[in-house]
Amino acid sequence: MLPDRCSVMKEGKQCPSPPEFIVSILNGKDEYMVGVTCGRHKQIVSGKIGRSEEHTSELQSPCNLVC
């Protein structure tokens, strides 16, 4: 199950926005989810991870997600 809020915390408070993107790291054939982010924080998270290793996927709708 995915969180219902963006994974970014600022000044000790979690962003209240719903997630729009899954942020993951690709390592060879493996992919590891590291968080979910809203559109406003996507670039911040991408910059911290490093663009060569980072992959983002836009979430469609929470009702369409299968774990």
FENFENKA-V704032 format. One record per run of one state. SS is the DSSP state (H for helix, E for strand, L for the rest). FROM is the first residue (numbers start at 1). TO is the last residue. Records with the same first field share a line. If there is no record, write none. Layout:
# FENFENKA-V704032
SS = FROM-TO + FROM-TO
This chain:
# FENFENKA-V704032
L = 1-8 + 11-12 + 15-20 + 28-29 + 38-41 + 50-53 + 59-61 + 65-67
E = 9-10 + 13-14 + 21-27 + 30-37 + 54-58
H = 42-49 + 62-64
